[in-house]
Amino acid sequence: MTANQFATASTSTGTDRNTGTGRNRGAVAGKTVIADSVVSAIAGIATRESPGVYAMGGGVSRTLGAMRGKVSGSDDPSRGVKVEVGEKQAAIDLEIVVEYGTRIADAAKGIRSDVADAVQTMTGLEVVEVNVSVLDVHVPGADDEDDGGSRDRSRVE
């Protein structure tokens, strides 16, 4: 276990640090450990729920993820997400594909806000950075599957 794999939140007074209520729940000391994969999943789900996001991850990542999803019946929420988690802070990098017609600057601003809110609310970590890399634009009606071989035909005879 390395320092970057887990975030640690220590409490010694029993204060509920996520809600800020200050309720004393028996004043039991202890430590809460949050894995990087938890922060990645939260960020990925929040990103996918943001308007204008078609998919996440690069081409190879999306292809492998789609194959895994068909086999396992589930989608990997952390695909296209990289996180760096410390004891009190997190930085998040996202790779997305936007829907055609989306105002990318507005979508990125919304994604940053949605992801930071979700991670901070659920983990209590301060999100110091959310970087959004737009890798592609999805055009509605343009399927990823072959359309009967027309792409393989030569344009000239």
C-alpha positions as CSV (number, residue, x, y, z in Angstrom):
1,M,0.0,0.0,0.0
2,T,1.5,3.3,-1.1
3,A,0.7,6.8,0.1
4,N,-1.1,7.5,-3.2
5,Q,-3.4,4.5,-3.0
6,F,-5.5,5.6,0.0
7,A,-6.7,8.8,1.5
8,T,-6.8,8.9,5.3
9,A,-9.1,11.0,7.4
10,S,-8.3,10.8,11.1
11,T,-10.8,11.9,13.8
12,S,-10.1,12.0,17.4
13,T,-13.1,14.0,18.7
14,G,-15.9,12.0,17.0
15,T,-16.8,15.1,14.9
16,D,-18.6,14.2,11.7
17,R,-16.2,15.8,9.2
18,N,-18.3,15.1,6.1
19,T,-21.5,16.9,7.3
20,G,-19.9,19.4,9.7
21,T,-22.6,18.7,12.2
22,G,-20.1,18.3,15.1
23,R,-22.2,15.6,16.6
24,N,-20.3,13.6,19.1
25,R,-20.9,9.9,18.4
26,G,-19.3,8.4,21.4
27,A,-16.0,10.2,20.9
28,V,-14.4,7.1,19.4
29,A,-11.0,7.8,17.8
30,G,-10.2,6.2,14.5
31,K,-9.2,6.5,11.0
32,T,-11.2,6.4,7.7
33,V,-9.3,5.2,4.7
34,I,-10.6,6.0,1.2
35,A,-9.1,4.1,-1.7
36,D,-8.1,5.8,-5.0
37,S,-10.6,3.5,-6.8
38,V,-13.4,5.0,-4.7
39,V,-12.6,8.5,-5.7
40,S,-12.2,7.4,-9.3
41,A,-15.6,5.7,-9.3
42,I,-17.3,8.8,-7.8
43,A,-15.6,11.1,-10.3
44,G,-16.5,8.8,-13.2
45,I,-20.1,8.5,-12.3
46,A,-20.5,12.3,-11.8
47,T,-18.8,13.0,-15.1
48,R,-21.1,10.6,-17.0
49,E,-24.1,12.3,-15.5
50,S,-23.0,15.7,-16.7
51,P,-24.7,17.2,-19.8
52,G,-22.8,16.8,-23.1
53,V,-20.7,13.8,-22.1
54,Y,-21.1,10.9,-24.6
55,A,-18.4,8.6,-23.3
56,M,-15.2,8.5,-21.3
57,G,-11.7,7.3,-22.0
58,G,-9.6,7.1,-25.2
59,G,-10.4,5.0,-28.2
60,V,-8.6,1.8,-27.0
61,S,-9.9,2.3,-23.5
62,R,-13.5,2.7,-24.7
63,T,-13.2,-0.4,-27.0
64,L,-11.7,-2.6,-24.2
65,G,-14.3,-1.2,-21.8
66,A,-17.2,-1.9,-24.2
67,M,-16.0,-5.5,-24.6
68,R,-15.6,-5.9,-20.8
69,G,-19.1,-4.4,-20.3
70,K,-20.6,-6.9,-22.8
71,V,-19.0,-9.9,-21.0
72,S,-19.6,-8.7,-17.4
73,G,-22.8,-6.8,-18.0
74,S,-21.5,-3.7,-16.3
75,D,-19.5,-0.6,-17.2
76,D,-16.3,0.5,-15.4
77,P,-17.1,3.8,-13.7
78,S,-13.5,4.7,-13.4
79,R,-12.6,4.4,-17.2
80,G,-11.2,7.7,-18.4
81,V,-10.4,8.8,-14.8
82,K,-7.1,9.2,-13.1
83,V,-6.8,10.5,-9.6
84,E,-4.1,11.5,-7.2
85,V,-5.3,11.3,-3.6
86,G,-3.6,12.6,-0.5
87,E,-4.6,12.7,3.1
88,K,-6.9,15.7,2.7
89,Q,-6.9,16.6,-1.0
90,A,-7.6,15.0,-4.4
91,A,-6.7,16.0,-8.0
92,I,-8.6,14.4,-10.8
93,D,-7.9,14.0,-14.6
94,L,-10.7,13.1,-16.9
95,E,-10.8,12.0,-20.6
96,I,-14.1,12.5,-22.3
97,V,-15.9,12.3,-25.6
98,V,-18.5,15.1,-26.0
99,E,-21.7,15.0,-28.0
100,Y,-21.7,17.1,-31.2
101,G,-23.2,20.5,-30.6
102,T,-22.0,20.7,-27.0
103,R,-20.4,23.9,-26.0
104,I,-17.1,22.3,-24.7
105,A,-16.1,25.2,-22.4
106,D,-19.5,25.2,-20.7
107,A,-19.5,21.4,-20.4
108,A,-16.0,21.3,-18.9
109,K,-17.0,24.0,-16.4
110,G,-20.1,21.9,-15.4
111,I,-18.1,18.7,-15.2
112,R,-15.5,20.4,-12.9
113,S,-18.3,21.6,-10.6
114,D,-20.2,18.3,-10.6
115,V,-17.2,16.1,-10.0
116,A,-15.8,18.4,-7.2
117,D,-19.2,18.5,-5.5
118,A,-19.6,14.7,-5.6
119,V,-16.1,13.9,-4.4
120,Q,-16.1,16.5,-1.7
121,T,-19.6,15.6,-0.5
122,M,-19.0,11.8,-0.4
123,T,-15.4,11.7,0.8
124,G,-14.8,15.0,2.6
125,L,-11.6,15.5,0.6
126,E,-10.9,18.9,-0.9
127,V,-10.7,18.7,-4.6
128,V,-7.9,21.0,-5.7
129,E,-8.0,20.3,-9.4
130,V,-10.2,18.7,-12.1
131,N,-8.6,18.6,-15.5
132,V,-10.8,17.7,-18.5
133,S,-9.3,16.4,-21.7
134,V,-11.7,16.3,-24.6
135,L,-10.5,13.4,-26.9
136,D,-13.3,13.3,-29.5
137,V,-16.7,14.4,-30.6
138,H,-19.5,11.9,-31.1
139,V,-21.8,12.7,-34.0
140,P,-25.3,11.3,-33.5
141,G,-26.1,8.5,-36.0
142,A,-22.5,7.7,-36.6
143,D,-22.2,4.3,-35.1
144,D,-18.9,2.8,-34.0
145,E,-19.8,-0.4,-35.8
146,D,-19.1,-1.0,-39.5
147,D,-21.9,0.2,-41.8
148,G,-21.7,-2.7,-44.3
149,G,-18.2,-2.1,-45.6
150,S,-18.6,1.3,-47.1
151,R,-15.5,2.5,-45.2
152,D,-13.4,-0.1,-46.9
153,R,-14.4,0.8,-50.4
154,S,-12.0,2.9,-52.5
155,R,-13.2,6.3,-53.5
156,V,-11.6,5.9,-56.9
157,E,-11.6,3.0,-59.4
